[in-house]
C-alpha cells in the first residue's frame, strides 16, 4: 500500500480498536494487556500500528514460527481479567491448544483478529470500518431482536416472490453483540454483529429462498446473481435454472456424507459491510446486515436429536436476497432495515 492509504487506514483503525477495548471489552488497564501480532499482511500491520498508538503501555510480542516459546511465556504470565489481543494474518499455531479457548479457560479476555490475509486491498477499508463499535446499536437493537426471535413460534422469510416458512418455534436466540456483561468468556472474534437461532424442529421449514452469495471451500465469499433454492421439511430439494454449478457441487458434496439441511438462521447487524462493499472472508462477511442460513448438519451451538456434533462436517453459509421477515405476523425486517 502507498503511504497515504496506510495512514488513512491506521487513523480509522485507531478509533475503532480503541472502542473495541474500552466500550465492548470494557478493559481499563492497558498495562494488563498483551498484543500478539505478525506483520505478514497489510491489515496486520495496520491493526498493530493502531493498537500501538492507542495502548503504548501494553506489551507487544511479534509471532515468529521459530520463536514460539517467547509467545508461550508471555501468555503464561497473563492473569485472570487481563486482555490478550491476537492480530493474525492467518491463524497462530502454538502446540496443541487453541489460543482463544485456552485463555478463556483462564478467565482472560480476548480480542481475536484472524485470517486477515483473506482480505483483498479493495476490502481493507470495509474490514476496518466493520470493527467500529456502536453500543446503542448493537446492545439496543441487538437484544430487542434476540428477545423477539426467542419468543417467535412462526417465522416467514420473504425473498421477493419466494417465501420460506418456519413453524413450531425457534431456539433461544444467541447474541454476538460485543456485550459480555454477565458472561464468563469476555471477547471473541472481531468484527462482530449478529443474532442467530434455528428451528426447534428442523423438519418444520418449507418454501423457497433466493441466494446471492455463499461460502466456497476456502471460506471465501462467492457473489452471484440471485438464484432460488427449494426447501422441503428442512432439506434442499431443488433449485432454479440459473443456480450456478459450483453451488450445486456444494450440495452434492454435503449429501455425500450428511443431509443438505438448513440449520442456522442468522441475522447480521454490521452496517459497515454491504453487498457493494463486502469482505471475502466468510467469518467477517456473515455479520453483514441482513440474513443468512447455514446448510449442512454442523451447528454445535444447538443440540438436536439424531445429530452427533462430532460426526458432522458441513456448515456452509448462504446469504439471502431477503426483502422482509415476519415473526408471528409482525414485520421485523423490511428492505434492509430492522423494525424491532
Secondary structure, 3 states (H helix, E strand, C coil): CCHHHHHHHHHHHHHHHHHHHHHHCCCCCHHHEEEEECCCCHHHHHHHHHHHHHCCCCEEEECCHHHHHHHHHHHHCCCCCCEEEEECCCCCCECCECHHHHHHHCCCEEEEECCHHHCCHHHHHHHHHHCCCCHHHHHHHHHHHHHHHHCCCCEEEEECCEEEEECCCECCCEEECCCCCCCCCCEEECCCCEEEEEECCCCCEEEEEEEEEEECCCCEEEEEEEEEEEEECCEEEEECCCCCHHHHHHHHHHHCCCCCEEEEEEEECECCCCCCCCCCEHHHHCCECEEEEEECCCCCCCCCCCCCHHHCCCCEEEEECCCEEEECCEEEEECCEECC
